[in-house]
Amino acid sequence: MNFFDRLADRIETADSVVSVGLDPDMDRLPDVFHGYDLPRFAFNRRIIDATHEHAAAFKPNAAFYEDPDGWRALEETIAYVKGKGVPVLLDAKRADIGNTTRQYADLLDPDANTGADAITVNPYMGRDSLQPFLDTEGAGVFILCRTSNPGGADLQELELAEGDLLYERVAALADTWNEHGNIGLVVGATTPEELEEVREQVPDLPFLVPGVGSQGGDAEAAVEYGLADDIGVVNSSRGIIFAGENAARDEQDADRFASAAGDAAKRLKRRLNQYR
Ligand SMILES: O=c1ccn([C@@H]2O[C@H](COP(=O)(O)O)[C@@H](O)[C@H]2O)c(=O)[nH]1
């Protein structure tokens, strides 16, 4: 089954377009989790238990797992999320020359219970660098288009000789590459005007919209322009998983931390649903 069909089913079941970002910064994990063999997985498991009913997807960012224990924690996390029946979107921002990118595409291995359902990729090496991802049956591929960080404009808003901006060209190319119906775009909620413009340009592509919550992006615009036929997700990572951090550190315990994450996910779901 196509990734976006599975995502649509999940959005309907959970009545939610929230993507819960699993970015378990080791410096911010409550002390209790540092006693586990895999602290990041122990933490994620509690967060997943507390938030999954409100989640359309979970989005681990590979940057938080790129060391030997981290990869084990990531594999366990992906398998655990899949066990809950929620799609996993691996934010890895990969792509390279052909033989190398084929290795990256193994991150989507459909036969492994540690293979992600969808991945983020970087378009700047061109179509061939994305082909193995696009050819992975059933997988979703989100192409970076207009990112949420302040420096996103440095390159993405450069005007090309033909007059269009670089992120607009990326959106146009993504639309033409979407032969299998498995492409989405990453467009940040921190630039609502660009979000609206990209939506007008490519009405049928679902978006992954990061930047609400900790980055202060526009939640209403994220929903209004991020969804195509009610399909698409709005991500919050720190705003959900570290919602329990306000308690003094020695007062924290795993239950209260997880329950604060559950409350934050539910609040975001309700807020976003107001705009659907
Ligand atoms: O344009 C982009 C692309 C990816 N991200 C990633 O999303 C989350 C956002 O985390 P918050 O804690 O909700 O700010 C994180 O993994 C980023 O690397 C993005 O923010 N913007």
Ligand as a Chemical Component Dictionary entry (heavy atoms), coordinates in Angstrom:
data_LIG
# 
_chem_comp.id                   LIG 
_chem_comp.type                 NON-POLYMER 
_chem_comp.pdbx_formal_charge   0 
_chem_comp.three_letter_code    LIG 
# 
loop_
_chem_comp_atom.comp_id 
_chem_comp_atom.atom_id 
_chem_comp_atom.alt_atom_id 
_chem_comp_atom.type_symbol 
_chem_comp_atom.charge 
_chem_comp_atom.model_Cartn_x 
_chem_comp_atom.model_Cartn_y 
_chem_comp_atom.model_Cartn_z 
_chem_comp_atom.pdbx_ordinal 
LIG O1 O1 O 0 12.827 22.643 7.593  1  
LIG C1 C1 C 0 12.982 21.833 8.518  2  
LIG C2 C2 C 0 13.258 20.508 8.310  3  
LIG C3 C3 C 0 13.355 19.669 9.381  4  
LIG N1 N1 N 0 13.208 20.117 10.641 5  
LIG C4 C4 C 0 13.305 19.150 11.743 6  
LIG O2 O2 O 0 12.024 19.057 12.394 7  
LIG C5 C5 C 0 12.218 18.980 13.804 8  
LIG C6 C6 C 0 11.678 20.231 14.454 9  
LIG O3 O3 O 0 11.897 20.188 15.848 10 
LIG P1 P1 P 0 11.210 21.231 16.882 11 
LIG O4 O4 O 0 11.745 20.778 18.189 12 
LIG O5 O5 O 0 9.714  21.035 16.756 13 
LIG O6 O6 O 0 11.643 22.587 16.499 14 
LIG C7 C7 C 0 13.707 18.772 14.023 15 
LIG O7 O7 O 0 13.995 17.401 13.961 16 
LIG C8 C8 C 0 14.294 19.495 12.833 17 
LIG O8 O8 O 0 15.595 19.038 12.495 18 
LIG C9 C9 C 0 12.939 21.442 10.856 19 
LIG O9 O9 O 0 12.769 21.904 11.997 20 
LIG N2 N2 N 0 12.824 22.274 9.775  21 
# 
loop_
_chem_comp_bond.comp_id 
_chem_comp_bond.atom_id_1 
_chem_comp_bond.atom_id_2 
_chem_comp_bond.value_order 
_chem_comp_bond.pdbx_ordinal 
LIG O1 C1 DOUB 1  
LIG C1 C2 SING 2  
LIG C1 N2 SING 3  
LIG C2 C3 DOUB 4  
LIG C3 N1 SING 5  
LIG N1 C4 SING 6  
LIG N1 C9 SING 7  
LIG C4 O2 SING 8  
LIG C4 C8 SING 9  
LIG O2 C5 SING 10 
LIG C5 C6 SING 11 
LIG C5 C7 SING 12 
LIG C6 O3 SING 13 
LIG O3 P1 SING 14 
LIG P1 O4 DOUB 15 
LIG P1 O5 SING 16 
LIG P1 O6 SING 17 
LIG C7 O7 SING 18 
LIG C7 C8 SING 19 
LIG C8 O8 SING 20 
LIG C9 O9 DOUB 21 
LIG C9 N2 SING 22 
# 
